[in-house]
């Protein structure tokens, strides 16, 4: 974060840095932000896959993993929303529990040309 001093307030205030996206296209992210998992999941919304999660503290012994066969509905910086294919049930998982995903088809990814 960048510190700013606002005259009259008598103290420094914290303000997040402003990010501008070129060309007005919301699908174009700065290079340094493109490879985050949530962005890759967002690019592949609607594609069927198997999503694996693990939890450090389980209520029942041996129940510290979860697999969801479904598709990504939405993904944010700290969470993913999945819909299960067979039941239509929706899950909201914090990304800290996400391990990996399996897909049977090619994934969309960001352009790798410099």
C-alpha positions in Angstrom: 0.0 0.0 0.0 1.0 3.6 -0.6 0.9 6.1 2.2 -0.7 9.4 1.5 -0.8 12.5 3.7 -4.0 14.5 3.5 -3.5 18.1 4.8 -6.0 19.0 7.5 -6.3 15.5 8.8 -3.1 15.6 10.7 -2.2 12.0 10.1 -1.2 9.7 7.3 -3.9 7.6 5.6 -3.4 4.3 3.8 -4.8 4.1 0.2 -4.6 1.1 -2.1 -2.6 1.6 -5.3 -4.8 2.3 -8.4 -4.6 -0.2 -11.2 -5.6 0.9 -14.7 -6.4 -1.6 -17.4 -5.4 -0.6 -20.9 -7.8 -0.5 -23.8 -10.9 -0.6 -21.6 -11.1 -4.4 -22.0 -11.9 -6.0 -18.6 -10.6 -9.4 -19.9 -7.1 -8.1 -20.2 -5.1 -8.1 -17.0 -1.6 -6.8 -16.3 1.0 -9.5 -17.0 1.9 -9.8 -13.3 -1.7 -10.7 -12.4 -2.6 -13.1 -15.2 -1.3 -16.4 -13.8 -3.2 -16.3 -10.5 -5.4 -19.4 -10.1 -8.6 -17.5 -9.7 -8.0 -15.8 -13.0 -7.4 -19.1 -14.8 -10.5 -20.6 -13.2 -12.5 -17.6 -14.4 -11.2 -18.0 -17.9 -12.5 -21.6 -17.9 -16.0 -20.9 -16.4 -18.5 -23.6 -17.4 -15.9 -26.3 -18.4 -16.5 -29.6 -16.6 -13.8 -30.7 -14.2 -13.0 -32.4 -11.0 -11.9 -30.0 -8.2 -9.9 -31.2 -5.2 -9.9 -29.6 -1.8 -8.3 -30.6 1.5 -8.9 -29.3 5.0 -6.5 -29.4 7.9 -9.1 -29.8 10.5 -11.9 -32.3 9.8 -14.9 -33.0 11.9 -14.6 -36.7 11.3 -11.4 -38.7 11.0 -10.5 -39.4 7.3 -12.9 -36.7 6.0 -10.4 -34.0 5.3 -10.7 -34.1 1.5 -13.5 -33.2 -0.9 -13.8 -33.7 -4.6 -16.4 -31.9 -6.6 -17.2 -33.0 -10.2 -18.8 -29.9 -11.7 -17.9 -26.6 -13.2 -16.7 -23.1 -12.1 -19.5 -20.6 -11.8 -17.3 -17.8 -10.4 -13.9 -17.2 -8.9 -12.6 -14.4 -6.7 -9.3 -13.7 -5.1 -10.0 -15.8 -2.1 -12.9 -18.1 -3.1 -14.4 -20.2 -5.9 -18.1 -21.1 -6.5 -18.6 -24.5 -8.1 -21.8 -26.2 -9.2 -21.9 -30.0 -9.0 -22.9 -31.6 -12.2 -25.0 -34.5 -10.9 -26.9 -32.7 -8.2 -26.8 -29.1 -9.2 -25.6 -28.3 -5.6 -23.5 -25.2 -5.4 -20.4 -24.9 -3.2 -18.5 -21.9 -2.0 -14.9 -22.8 -1.1 -12.2 -20.6 0.2 -9.2 -20.8 -2.1 -6.9 -21.8 0.8 -8.4 -25.3 0.6 -8.0 -25.7 -3.2 -5.4 -28.3 -4.2 -5.8 -28.8 -7.9 -8.3 -29.3 -10.7 -8.6 -31.9 -13.5 -10.1 -31.2 -16.9 -10.6 -33.5 -19.8 -10.4 -30.7 -22.4 -7.9 -28.0 -23.3 -8.0 -25.0 -20.9 -8.2 -21.4 -21.8 -5.1 -19.5 -20.7 -3.6 -16.1 -21.2 -1.6 -15.2 -24.3 2.0 -16.2 -23.7 3.6 -14.1 -26.4 5.6 -11.1 -25.2 
